[in-house]
Amino acid sequence: MNGRLKSFLGGIAILVFLLAYVSAAVALADHLPDNQIARLAFFAVVGLAWGVPLIPLLSWMAKGR
């Protein structure tokens, strides 16, 4: 598979993943206790953790260039 096709497919996969990730994060945020510290901790973790599952996809996209 050539690099352009990998980049295109990877870009589509990233967009789909982020849409699902944000939807899940917002749905889970509705069930948090009404505590500012809990919300801050939740959004700090969720805001930083989205990149970890994308690392294998990004490395796959970069191979073969």
N, C-alpha and C positions, 0 to 999 in steps of 0.2 A: 504494500500500500504506500502510495507516495505521500510526501510531506503535506501537500496542500489538502488532500482528502483527510488525512489524520487531523489536521488543524480544524477543518470544517466540522468533522464529526465530534471532535473534542469540544469545540465551542458550543455546539448544540447540546452535548451532554452536560456541560457546565451550566448552561442556562436552565436546563430542565432540573438539574440537581438543586441549583440555588432557589428556583421557584418552589420546589418541594420542601427544601430546608427552611425557608422563610415562613412558608405556610405552617409547617409543623411547629416552629418556634413561637409564632403568634398564637396558635391554638393552645400550646402548653402554657404560654404566659397568661392566658385567661384563667387558668386554674391555680395560679400562684397565690399564696396568702397575701393579704393586704398589708405588706410590710415592705418598706422602701429598701431595706438592706437585702432582703431576699430577692427583690426585683433587680437590684443593682448587681448582685452576684450572678443571677441567672443570665442577664443580658451581657455581662462581661464574659462569662464562659461561652455562651452561644455566639457572641460576636467574634470571639477568637477561634472557636473550634471549627468553623465552616471550612477552613482551608485544609485541615488534616485529611479528610477523605478525598480531597482533590489531588493530593500529591501523587498517587499512582497514575492517575489519568494524565496529569501534566508531564510526568516522566515518560509515559508511553507516547505522548504527542511529540516530545522532543527527540526520541530515538529515531535514528535513521536519517538525520539531517546532515 
